[in-house]
């Protein structure tokens, strides 16, 4: 019974990450483990490094695109304001022409 208590204590200690102990490489009795080859390990590491590189590239691309969207939106707002100002000036000029000539200007003019 003492062995069972010791094993249970080791397993519990590993699972709870006991203070001041390093059980990262400890295999508790009756714990399910997987063994991989060095080649499989290298492939996992390489895939993880590649994936992180792709994630970083996508994040940078997203940042650039968001900045472009902000710039285009600001330019669009500026052009809308200029368009409104120009339409107002055209309406004022039409009103002046109508006042001077006594005739209404055509809407397409």
C-alpha positions in Angstrom: 0.0 0.0 0.0 3.0 2.3 0.7 4.1 2.0 -3.0 0.6 3.0 -4.2 0.6 6.0 -1.9 4.1 7.0 -3.2 3.0 6.6 -6.8 -0.1 8.5 -6.3 1.9 11.2 -4.6 4.4 11.4 -7.5 1.5 11.6 -10.0 -0.3 14.2 -8.0 2.9 16.2 -7.6 3.6 16.1 -11.3 0.0 17.0 -12.3 -0.1 20.0 -9.8 3.4 21.2 -10.7 4.8 21.0 -7.2 6.8 23.9 -5.8 10.5 23.8 -6.5 10.4 20.6 -8.5 11.1 19.9 -12.2 8.7 17.2 -13.3 8.5 18.2 -17.0 10.5 15.1 -18.1 9.2 12.8 -15.4 7.0 9.9 -16.5 4.7 8.9 -13.8 3.9 5.2 -13.5 0.8 4.2 -15.6 1.0 7.5 -17.5 0.3 7.3 -21.2 3.3 8.5 -23.2 4.3 8.7 -26.9 7.7 8.1 -28.3 8.8 9.8 -31.5 11.9 9.6 -33.6 14.4 12.4 -33.9 13.3 13.0 -37.5 9.7 13.4 -36.4 10.8 15.8 -33.6 12.8 17.9 -36.1 9.8 18.0 -38.5 7.5 19.2 -35.6 10.0 21.9 -34.7 10.5 23.0 -38.3 6.7 23.1 -38.9 6.2 25.1 -35.7 8.9 27.6 -36.8 7.4 27.9 -40.3 4.0 28.3 -38.9 5.2 31.1 -36.6 6.9 32.8 -39.5 3.6 32.6 -41.5 1.6 34.0 -38.6 4.1 36.9 -38.2 3.9 37.6 -42.0 0.1 37.5 -41.9 0.0 39.8 -38.9 2.4 42.3 -40.6 0.3 42.1 -43.8 -2.9 42.8 -41.7 -1.3 45.8 -40.1 -0.2 47.2 -43.5 -3.7 46.6 -45.0 -5.4 48.2 -42.0 -3.2 51.3 -42.3 -4.0 51.5 -46.1 -7.7 51.3 -45.3 -7.3 54.1 -42.8 -5.4 56.2 -45.3 -7.9 55.6 -48.1 -10.8 56.3 -45.8 -9.3 59.6 -44.7 -8.6 60.5 -48.4 -12.2 59.6 -49.2 -13.6 61.8 -46.4 -11.4 64.7 -47.6 -12.6 64.3 -51.2 -16.3 64.1 -50.1 -15.8 67.4 -48.3 -14.1 69.0 -51.3 -16.9 67.7 -53.5 -19.5 69.2 -51.2 -17.7 72.5 -51.3 -17.5 72.5 -55.1 -21.2 71.7 -55.4 -22.0 74.6 -53.1 -19.8 76.9 -55.2 -21.6 75.7 -58.4 -25.0 76.4 -56.8 -23.9 79.8 -55.8 -22.6 80.6 -59.3 -25.8 79.4 -60.8 -27.7 81.7 -58.5 -25.5 84.6 -59.5 -25.9 83.9 -63.2 -29.7 83.6 -62.8 -29.8 86.9 -60.9 -27.7 88.7 -63.5 -29.4 87.3 -66.6 -32.9 86.9 -65.2 -33.0 83.3 -66.4 -32.6 80.1 -64.5 -29.5 78.1 -65.4 -30.1 74.6 -66.7 -29.4 71.9 -64.1 -26.8 70.2 -66.2 -24.7 73.4 -66.6 
